[in-house]
Amino acid sequence: MKPFPQQRRTFWLTAVALSVASAEVFADPAEIANLLPPLTVIADKQQQSIDDVSAYVTAYQAEALQQEGVDSLSKLESKMPGLSFQPFGQSGVNSPVMRGLTANFNALSTSTLLLVDGVPTLTAQGFENSLLGVDRVELLRGPQSTVYGRNAQAGVLSIYSNDLNGKELTRVGVEVGSRSKQGLQFATSQSLQEGRLRVSLAGELLKQDGFIDHANQAGKVDDRERQTINAGLRWLASDNTDLTLRYRQQEYDDGAMLWGPVGGERVLVASGTDSWNRSHSQTFSANLVHDMNADTRLHSITAYNQYQDRVQQDTDFQPIELAHIGRDHTLRTLSQEFRLEGSLGKSEWLLGAYLEQQDHDLRTYSKTPFGALDLRAQQEGEAYALFSNWTTPLTEDTRLVYGVRLAQEEVQLLPEGAEQQTQRWYSTSPQVALQYDLTPQHMLYVSYAEGIRAGGFNTLSPAVNFSVFDPEESQSIELGIKGQLNVSALRYSLATYHMNIDNMQVMQMPAMGVIYLTNAAQGTSQGVEASLDYYFAERWSTELGLAWNKTRFDEFVDGSNNYADKRNPFAPELNGHLTLRYEGFDGWSASASVVANSSVYLDAANTYKQEGYTTLNIAGQYPLNERATLSAYANNVSNQEYDAVGYQNGNVTVYSPPRELGLKLTWEL
C-alpha cells in the first residue's frame, strides 16, 4: 500500500483535474438546467430546503445507495464525508465518529444520534440499518442537542422510509456476490379503503461466507447471516389527522468478529473457543400528526426500542482456551415526544417536550489467564426535556434561528453484589444562527451551538466501585456558505468550524488491569467540510465530498503519562470521496468512486493505529424492461488492506473487509 500522504496528493490532484476538465466540456446551460432536483430535508425537525439549513447537510436517496452495495451504515463512510466508524468488527454495533468525536462502546452512548423515522437509537449497540424500504438518508453535522437532545453532540444521522406514501408497489430483489453472498428482498405497499388505510411489509434474508480461516478447522470463522422484517400501517383518519404505526426487527446469526492476533498471519486464527453473534433488535413506534389549524401542527412520536446484545468472542486465538469475552445485554428504551410547530407572523416556531425511560439488563463475562469474571447489573434511567426553536426574518435577506433545550437525566445502577448508585444531571443546550442571502441562490451563515453526550456508570469496573462519569459537552462555532451555480447544474456547500470539548470521556488505567472511563480530558476540534454536485454535461456528473479535521487533547494526564496535543483516538484527519457518474439513454447508468481515509490512532497514547487507505468502488445499473433492473457493484476493487492493528490495548487486530463484487436483480410486480 502506498504511504497515505502520496495517496492524499493523488486524491486532491484528481479532484482538481476533474474540475478543470469539466469546465472545459461544460455543455450549454440551457441543456442541463434543473438537472439537480430540489432537495428537501428534515433539519431541526422541520421540513426545509437543504440550501436553507444553517448547517452542513448531506442527503442521499437510499435506492441509489443500495445499487452501489451500501446495505449497512458502516458503508456510508464512502458516501458521506466526515462520517466514519470505529473499527470493531461486529454486526449491529457501530460507534460513529464525526468532527473528531466518538464514544466508547461500554459508555452506552454515542456522539452522533441515529433516528429512524423519528425513533432514536442512543447506543452503539443497535446503531445499524439495512436500508430496506428506505427513501433517503440524511446527515446533519455539528452539535444538534437543542432540538434532538443528548448524544446529538456531533450531529444526527436520520433515515426515512418510503413505504406508506400511497404508491402501490410490490418489489422482489435477488442478490449474489463475493464469498457466496446470497440476498433475498421482498417489499410491498398497498392502499385500502380508498387510500385512507395504507399497509406495508418488507423482509430481507442475507447470507455471506467469512474470510478469516481457522488453522485446525474447515470453513471460515466469521460467516454472516442477517434477517430483517419491517411492517407499517398508516391511517389517514381525516384530512387533518395522520397516524403511522411501525414495527422493525433485525436478527443476526454470525460467526466471529473480524478479530485476529497482532503479529500473526493475516486472517488466520486457531481459536479453541466458539465465537458468535446472536443479537436481536426490535422497535415499535406510533407517529401521530394532527393539523390543529392552518398555522399549527401537533406531532407525537411514541417509541419502544430494544436491543439484545448477545455475543461471545475468543481473544487468545489459540487452541487452548485462555481468554475470551462475552456479553448478554438487553437494552430497552421507551420514549415519548410531543411537538407543536407553526407560524407567528413571519416567524416559524417549534415547541417540544421529551420523556424517556431506560431499563437495561447488563451481563459481561470474561476469562483471562488470571481468572474468570461475570459481572451482572441492572441500569435504569429517566430523562425529561423541554425545547424550543424559532426562525425569525430580520430583513428580506437575513434570518435569525435560535433555540434552547432544558433537560434532566437520572440514572440508577444496581450491580449484583454491590450497593445501588444514583446520579442526576441537568443541562442547558442553546443554539443560534444568523443566515444571510448573498443572492437568491447563495446563502452565508454563522452559528453557535452546544452539544452534550450522556454520562453513566463504569459497569465493567468493580475495582473502582462502578464509578460515575459525567456528560461530555461541546461548544461549536461554524461559518458556512452554500448554494447553486450555472442554472442549477451545480450545488455546493462549504463549512468551517471550531469546537471546544469539556469533560471528555476518556479511558484511564491508573494500575495494571484497572481500566475505566473518566472525564479527565479537555480538547479542541476544528475542521473544514466541503461538497460539490456538478452536472458538467447533460448526462455526466461528478460528486466531491471532503472533510478535514484536527482534534487534539488540550489536557489529559493519565498517571505518569501526559497526552496533551495527542490526537483523539479513532478520529481521521482527512476523508472524502470523488465520484464520476454517467446516466445513459434508456435508464442505464455507471459510476466510479475514489474513497480516501487518513490513518487513525486506536489509543490516547497514539501508539497503535489503522493506516490510511484509498479504495476504488464502481457500480452500474441496466433496466432489462419496464419492471426489471439489473445492477452490479465492485467495492474495494484493488483489494486494499487497512487493518486496525493494536485494538484492545495492543492485543487484537481488526481486519478490514476484502474486495466485494455483487450482482442484484430487482423486479417490480
N, C-alpha and C positions, 0 to 999 in steps of 0.2 A: 504493500500500500504506500502511496506517495505521502510524504510529510504534509500535514494539513495546510501549512502556510502556502505551499505551492498549489494545492487544490483550491484554496481560497482565492488566490490570484487568478487562476484559471476561471473560476466561477464568475468573478467580477468582470474579467475581460470579455467572457462570453456574453454576459448581460449587456455590457456597453456595446459590443459589436452588433448584437441583435437589434438594439435600439437604433443604432446608426443605420443598419441595413433596412430596418422597417421604415425609417424616414425616407429612404431613397425610393422604396417601392410603394409608398403610400398612395392609395387609389384616390380617385375623385371623391371628396367628402359627400357629394350627393348620393353616391352609390352605397355608402356604408353608414348613412345616418341611422341612428337609433338601433344599431347592432347590439349595443349594450342596453338590455332592458332595464327599466327602473327596478331597484332592489329595495324591498320593504323589510324591515327587521323589527324585532320587539326589544327595544332598548329602554331601560328604566321602566320596564313592564308596560310600555305604551307603544303602539304601532306607529312607526315613522320611517321616512326615507333614510337609507343608510348615509346619504350625503348631509342629513340634518342632525346626526348624532355627534355630540361633543365628546367623542372617544374614538379610539382606533378599533374598527369592527371588520371582521371577515365573515362572509356568508357563502355557503355552497349548497347547491341542490344535491340531495342525497343520492338520487338516481345516477348522477354523473360520478359520484364518489364510488358507488358500488361497481360501476362498469370498469373502474380502474383497480378493482380488487380491494377497495377500502371497506372492510367488513368488521372493523373494531376501532375503538377510539385511539388506540396506540398508533394506528396507521395514519391518523390525521396529522402526525408530525410532518409528513411530506407535503401537506397542503396548506397548513396554517402557520405562517412564520411567527416565531416567538413561543410556540407551544411545543413542549416536549414532555416526556415521562421518565421517571426514574427507571433504570434497568432493574427489573425484578424477576420476570420470567414466569409469572403465574397468571393464568387466565382469570379474568374477573376482578383483578386487583391492579389498580393503576394510581400512582401518586403523580398528579400533574406538576409540571414546572413551568412557570411563566413569570417574566420580568425578574428572574433570579430567585423567585420564592417557591418553596416546596415544603412539604410536611413529612415527618417520619410516619411510617405505616402504623406504628404502635400508638401514635397520638390520637387515633380515631378522629382525624380531621383532615382537611385538605386546604391548600392555599387558593385553589380555584374551585368554584362551585359548579356542580353539574345539575342542570334542570332538564327533565324530560317531560314535555307537556305541562310544565309548571311544577312538577314533583321534584323536590330536592334530594340529592344524594350528598351526605355530609362527610363520608369517609372514603378512603381509598378502596376499601372493601366494597365492591359493588359499583365502582366508578367505571362502568362499561356499558356498551350498547352495540348491537349488531347492525344497526341502521336499517332494520326491517320495517317496511311500511312507513318510512320517514320522508317528509317533504324537504326539509332543509336543516342545516346545522349552522349555528351562529356562534362566533367567539367574540366576546366583548372584553377588551383588555383594560387594565387599570383597576384600582380599588372601587368596588361597587357595593360596599356594605350598607350604604344609606338605604337603598331600595331592596337589596337582596339579602342583607343580613350577614351573619358571621360566615366565615370560610369563603366569602367573595373578596378576599384580601387582595388578590392579584387579577381577578376577572371572573367571568361567568361563561361557561360552555352550555349552550341551550340547544335542545333537539325538539323539533316539532313534527307531528305526524300529519299524514295526508289522506287518511283512510276514511274520514267521515265528512267529506266535503260535498256530498251529493252526487258525485260521479259514480255510476255503477261500473264496476270493473272487477274482473277475475283474472289473475295472473299466476302462471306457473313458471318456475325457473329451475334449470338443472345446471350444475357446475362441476367441472372436473379440473384437476390441476396437479401440480408437483406433489410428490410424496403421497400418491394415491388419494389426493384430495377429492372428496365427494360431497356435493351440496345439493339439497333439495329445498326449494322455497315454494310456498303457496300463500296467496293473499286474495281476499275477496271483500268487496264493499258493496252493499246493496241498500236501496231505499224502499221503505214500506209506508203505508198509509199516506200516499200522495206526497211523499217527501218529508212528512213530519217526523218519521222514525227512520233512523239510519243505523245499520249494523255492519260490523266488520270483524273479520277473523283472519289471522295470518300465522304461519308457522314456518319453522326452519329446522333442518337437521344438517349438521356439518361435521364431517369426519376427516381427519388427516393424520398420516403417519408422522412420527417424530423424525429427528435427525441425529439424536445422541445414541451412540452404540453402547452396549454392555459387553464387557470383556469376557463374561462367562455365560451369557445367555443369548439366545436368538432374538431378533427383533430390536425395535427401538424402545427406549425407556420413557420417551416424552410424547407419546401419541396424544392426540387431541380429539375430543368429541363435545359438541355443544348442541343443545336443543332450546328453541325459543318458541314461545306462544304469546301472541298479542290478541286481545279481544276488545271491542269497543261498542258502545251503544250511545247514540245521540238522539235526544228527544227535543224537537222544536215545539215546546208546549204552547207557545203563542208567538205572535210577531215580536214580542219583547223579551221572551224567556227562552233560554237555550241551556240544556243540561246534557253533559257528556260524562259517561261512566267508562272507565278503562281498567283492564287487568293485564298485567305483564308478568311473564315468568321466563326465567332462563336457568338451565341446569348445565353443569359441567361434569364430565366423566373423563378426566385427563390422567395421564401418567405423571411423570416427574416434572418439576420446574426445569427451566433451561439452565441448570446449575452443573458445575463440574469443579474439579480441583484446580488450584493455582499451580502452574508449573508442570502439569501432566500433559499427556497427549490430548489434543483438542477433540472435543465431542466424544470422549470415551470415559466411562465410569465403570467401576466394579462393585457397585453398591450391594450390600447384603441385606439392607432394609428396604422394604417396599416403599415407594413414593407415589403419592396420588393426590388428586384434587377432585373432591366430590361436592363442590359448593353449589349453592342454590339461591336464587333471588326471586322475589315477587313483590309487586306493587299493586295497590288498589287506589283509585282516585275518582273523585266526583268534582267536576268543574261546572259551576253554575254562573251564567252571565244573564243579567236582567237589566234592561234599559228602563230606568225609573221615569225618565222624561227625555226630551230631546237633547238635554245637556248633561245628564248624569247617568252613569252606568255602575251597577254593583257587580262585583266579581268575587266569587268564593271558590277556593280550592281546598278540598279535604283529601288527605292522602295518608296512606299507610305504606311504609317501605320496610321490607325485611330482607336481610342478607344473612345466610348461613355460610360461614367461612370454615369449611371442613377440609383440612389438608394435612398431609404428612410428608416430610422430606428428609431423605438421608443427607447428612452433611460431612461424613468422613470419606464417602465414595470408595470404601474398601469392603472386601467380602465379610470381614468380621464386623459385627455391629458395635461400633464405638460411639457414634454420635448421630443423633437425629433430632428434629424438632417437629412439633405438630400443633395445630390449632383446631378448636371446636367452639367457635363463637356463633352466637345468634344475636344479631344487631337489629333492633326494632325501633322505628321512629314513626310517631303519629303526629301529623301537623295539620293546622288549620290557618288559612289566611283569608282575610276579608279585605277587599279594596273598593274604594269609591273613586271614580275618576270622572272628570267633567271639565267644563269651561266656565270661567267667570270673567265677563267682559272679553278682553283679548287674551287673557291668561288661561293656560291649561294646568289643571291641578290633579294630584293623586294623594289620597289619604288611605292608610292601611294599618291593619293590626295583624300580628302573627303570634300564634300559640303553638307550643310543641312539647311533646313528652317522649322521652327515650327510656328504653328498657333493654339493657344488654346483658346477656349471659356469656361470660368470658371463661375460656379454659385454654391454657397454653401448657404444653408438656414438652419436655426435652430430656435427652440423655447425653452425657459427656463422659470422658474417662474419669471425671471426678465425682460422678454420681448422677442421679435422676431427680427431676423436678416436675411437679404437677401443680400448677397454680390455677385456682378457681376463684372467681369473683362475680358479683352482680353489681352493675353500674346503672343507676337511674338518673334521669335529668329532666329539668323543666326549663323552658325558655319562653319569654314574653317580650314583645316589641311593639312599639308604635312608630310609624314612619310617615313622612310626607315629602312630596317633591312637586315643584312648581316650575313652569316655563312662562316667563313674562316678557313681552316685547317692550324694549326701551325706546327704540326708534323704528323706522321702517326697515333698517338693515341690521339692527342689534337686538339680541335677546339675552336674558338672564335666566339661567337654570339653577335652581337652588333647592336644597332639601336637607333633612336631618332624620336620624333614627335614634330612638331611645330604647335600650334593651337591657334585660336582666336574664341571667342564666344561673341555674343552681345544679350542681352535680353531686351525687352521693355514691360512694364506693363502699361496698361491703365485701372485703376479701374473706375467703374461707379461713377460719382460724385466727382472724385479726379483728381489730375494732373498726367500726364504721367511721368513715370520714365524710364531711360535707364541706363544700366550698361554693361561695356565691360571688358572682362578678356583675358589675354594672358597666355599661359602655354608652358613649355618645358618638355617633358617626355622621359627621356633616359632609356635604359636598356643595360646590358652587362652580358654575361655568359661565363664561361670557362668550357668546357667539357673535361673529360679525361677518356679514355677507360682503365680500370684496366685490363680487359681481353676482348676478343670478346663478352662475354655475360654480362659484368658488366660495368656500367658507373657511374662515380662520377662527380658531377657538383657543381659549386658555382655561384651564380648570384646576381646581384644588379638591382633593377627595381623601378621605381616610378609610382604611380597611382594617378588618380585625379577623383573626383566626382563633378558634376556640381553644380554651385551656382544658386541663384534665388532670388525671392521675397517672402515675407510673405503675400501671397494673402488672408489669413484669419485674418489679424491683422491690422484693420484700426486704432486702438489705438496707434500704433507705425508708422503710415503712410506707411504701407505695406513695411517696411524696407527691405533692401537687406541683403543677407548672401552670403559670398564668397565661392568659391570651397574648398572642403576638399582635402588635399594632404597627400600622404603616401610615405615613402621610406623604402624599404624592402631588407634585405639580406637573402638569402636562401642557404642552403647546403643540397645536396641530393645524394642518391645512388639508382640505380635501375638495374634490370637485371633478368636473368633466371638461374635456377639451375636444376640439375637432368634431363638432356636430355630434356629440355623444358617442364618438368612436373610442374615446379614451377616458377611463375612470382611474383616479389616483387618490392615494391617502398617504400622508406623512406625519409622523408624530415623534416628539422627543419628550423625555420625562426625567424627573429626579425624585427619588423616593427615600425617605428616612425610615428605618425599621427599628422599632423599640421592642425590648423584651423578646429577642429572637429565641425561638425554641431550638435548642441545640443539645447534642448528646455529650455528656461528660463522663469521664472514667477516673474518679479520684483514687481508686485502688483496683488491683488486678481482679477482674471478674465482676466488678461493680460498675454497671453502665445504666444511666438514667437521663431523662430529659429535664433540662432546667431552662431558665431564662437568663443565662449568663452572658449573652452577647448583644451588641448593638451593631447595626450595619447600614450601608448605603447602597442603593441600586440606582443606576442611571442607564439610559439607552436611547436608541433611535429605531423606529419601525417604519417600514415603507412598503407599499403595494401598488401595483400597476396592472390594469387590464386594458389591453390595447388591440383593437381591430385595425391592423395596418393594411389590410386589403379585404375585399368582400368576403372571402372565405378563410382568411388567415388571421389568427390572433395569437397574442403572447400574453403570458401572465407572469409577473415577477413579484416575489414576496421576500423581504429581507428583514431580519431583526438582529440588532447588535445590543448586547447588554453587558454591563460591568457591575457585578455585585461583590462587595468586599466586607469583611468584618472590620468595623472600626474598633471594637473592643471584644475580646474573647480570651479569657485566661482559664485554662483547664489544668489545675495542679501547677506543675513547673513549666507547662507549655503555654506560650503566648501566640495566639493565632491571628493577631491584628494584621490586617492587609492581606490575609489569605482569602481565596475565593470560596464562596458559599458552595457546599457540595451539590452536585447534580445540575448546576446552572451553566449552560453553554454560553460562551461569549458571542457566538455568531451562528445563526442558522437561517435557512431560507431555501427557496426553490425558484427555478426558471422553467416555464412550460411553453412549448410551441404547439399550437393546435391547428388542424385543418379540418374544415367541415365541407365535405364534398356534396356533389349532386346526389339526389335520391336518398339523402339521410345518412350516408356513411360518414365516419369521422375517424381521425387518428391524432394521437398526441404523444409527445415525448417530454419528460421532465427530468431535470438535473436537480438533485436534492443534496444539500450540504449541511453538515453539522460539525461544529468545532468540538474539541475534547472537553470532557467534564471530569472533575475530581469526585471521588467516592467517599472522601473523609475530610474533616476540617483541617487536618494537617497537610492536605494536598499531597499525599504520598501515593495513593492508588488512583487509577484513572481509567476511563474509557476513551480510547483515541478518537480523534475526529475522523470523519469519513465523507466521501462523496459517492452517491449512487445514481444510476440511471433507471428510470421507470418509463415504460412505453405501454400504450393502450390503443385499442381500436374497436370500432363498432360498425356492424353492417346489417341493415334491415333485409331479411330474406323475403318478406312480403309485408302486407299491411299489419299483420298480427305477430310476426315472429322476428326476433332480433338476435343476432349472434355478436357477442363481444369477447374480446381477448385482451389479456394483460401480461406483462412481464415486469416484475418488480425486482430491484437489485440485480439488473442484468449482468453486471460484471462480477457478481457474487462476492462483494466486499465483506470482509470480516472486521467487526468493530466490537469485540467482546469487552465487557466491563470486568477488568482483572483486579481482584483485591476487594471485592464486595464482602460484607460481613467481617470488617476488621482485618482484611487481607487474607481470608480463608477460602473464598469462593470466587469462581469465575462465572459470570452470567453470559451465556453465549448469545451472540447476535443471530437472527434467523437468516438462513441461506436464501439464494435466489428462488423466486417462486413464479411459475408460469401457470396461467389459468385460462379456461375457456368456459363461457356461460351462454346458454341458450334460454331465451325468455319468450313465452307465448302469452298473448292476451286472448282469452277465450270469449 
